[in-house]
Amino acid sequence: MMIFSQSHSKFIITNQTATAFIGLYCMAVVMGFGRFLFTATLPDIMSQLSLSTPIAGWLASINYIGYFFGALIAIFVPHRLTWQMLMLWVSVSIVTTLLLSMSQLSLNIWYGIRFLAGVASGVAMILSSSLVIQRFTDERRYMLSSIHYAGIGAGISASAILSWVLLAWGFHFDLIWRSAAIISLPVVILLFAIRPSKPTIVDNSNLADNNKNSHKVKKNSIYQIYIEFKRAIYDAVIGHTTAIALLSASYLLAGFGYITSATFLPVMAVQRLTEQSTTGQNNSGLLIWLIVGIFAMLSNPIWGALAKRIGEIKTLMGLTLLQSLGMLLPLWLDGASGLYGNAVILGLTFAGIVSMTLVIIKNINPIYSNLLMGLATLAYSIGQFIGPLVTVALAGQSNNFNAGLQVAGVGLFFSLILLIWFYRQTSITN
């Protein structure tokens, strides 16, 4: 199969497998670096900048607020502009990664950069999924989609390895973030190579009318967007209101549940695993985070194959139950075993929960896939925003994360109950 095709004397990548790996790279940049490199470098950031746990929690949560707005922006992106907006927000993600290498910035500027990085991640995750997955044929969609979503785990693994190597060489978070930005740059070229090959056709017969009414359109554009959005929401959910509400609420709790470990697991490792040297402590946290990334990268093909056999919703229910139990492992098992078990289960489950949920909600009404995926991601980002704040509040002055893990496990259990309700609801309607 040809990887490149020639259009207007320019090369465009058309091979589905190559497109899937470009999607993997994009997800690694906007999710693995844009969001989760913060987790890998958090112990060093807290040490170098003398940040308290509450401030670290707010720096995490402000990123998830941005993720919320990113998902909201993605909802309004017309299908024809998916690639253009993806290019824009991937570029923004790389710039924010570079800016976080500047340790001398004030805390308020850090909040602003983390917010913008979250916006970029939210937009790019949804639009890259929409752009890449639509290129796959039905018979190859399960396998190639799993490659695309494996980019989350690949990015987490890369963030852990990059941090581990540079910290071992005596460098700190500033060079780590700068290196991540440089590693991210080629993705812009590769995304350019999978741009839509057909230019937009302009109907010249309507140009005179459009120019004549341009002032009126501009005047009413905001109101018109609002009306069209309301109509799109109605058309997207009509006949599926209960199912969409249940799945979105379950996804909100999933975002709330996993984020305690996804934000503070390396910090917990530094606290609990009692190597005496600073380097040993950093390594224990990064080893934990590397395990998360490796299992996240490997998990999607496994869950994709299982979903093909038993269905996405049953697979999603199993993943949610497993993640709920994983959050409680550090409470049941002391020392390293509980934390490593949590890392393995977190890696195995969270990317699978994301991909399964987005596939399920997209299939409820495929015509409005961007809109429904955006609504689900809004719910997920609300859970992610609340999670670190609750965890920090429960940790108190002693910085004990046990209560946060317990609440996370309970939240995931309620997410499972909503999924069972969703499954019964869709079984009845179908």
Sequence and secondary structure as in RCSB ss.txt:
>XXXX:A:sequence
MMIFSQSHSKFIITNQTATAFIGLYCMAVVMGFGRFLFTATLPDIMSQLSLSTPIAGWLASINYIGYFFGALIAI
FVPHRLTWQMLMLWVSVSIVTTLLLSMSQLSLNIWYGIRFLAGVASGVAMILSSSLVIQRFTDERRYMLSSIHYA
GIGAGISASAILSWVLLAWGFHFDLIWRSAAIISLPVVILLFAIRPSKPTIVDNSNLADNNKNSHKVKKNSIYQI
YIEFKRAIYDAVIGHTTAIALLSASYLLAGFGYITSATFLPVMAVQRLTEQSTTGQNNSGLLIWLIVGIFAMLSN
PIWGALAKRIGEIKTLMGLTLLQSLGMLLPLWLDGASGLYGNAVILGLTFAGIVSMTLVIIKNINPIYSNLLMGL
ATLAYSIGQFIGPLVTVALAGQSNNFNAGLQVAGVGLFFSLILLIWFYRQTSITN
>XXXX:A:secstr
  SEEEETTEEEE  HHHHHHHHHHHHIIIIIITTTHHHHHHHHHHHHHT  HHHHHHHHHHHHHHHHHHHHHHH
HS GGGHHHHHHHHHHHHHHHHHHTT TTS HHHHHHHHHHHHHHHHHHHHHHHHHHHTTS GGGHHHHHHHHHH
HHHHHHHHHHHHHHHHHHTT  HHHHHHHHHHHHTHHHHHHHHTS SS     GGGHHHHHHTHHHHHHHHHHHH
HHHHHHHHHHHHTT HHHHHHHHHHHHHHHHHHHHHHHHHHHHHHHHS  SSHHHHHHHHHHHHHHHHHHHHHHH
HHHHHHHHHH HHHHHHHHHHHHHHHHHHHHHS HHHHHHHHHHHHHHHHHHHHHHHHHHHHHHSGGGHHHHHHH
HHHHHHHHHHHHHHHHHHHHGGGT  HHHHHHHHHHHHHHHHHHHHHHHHHHHH 
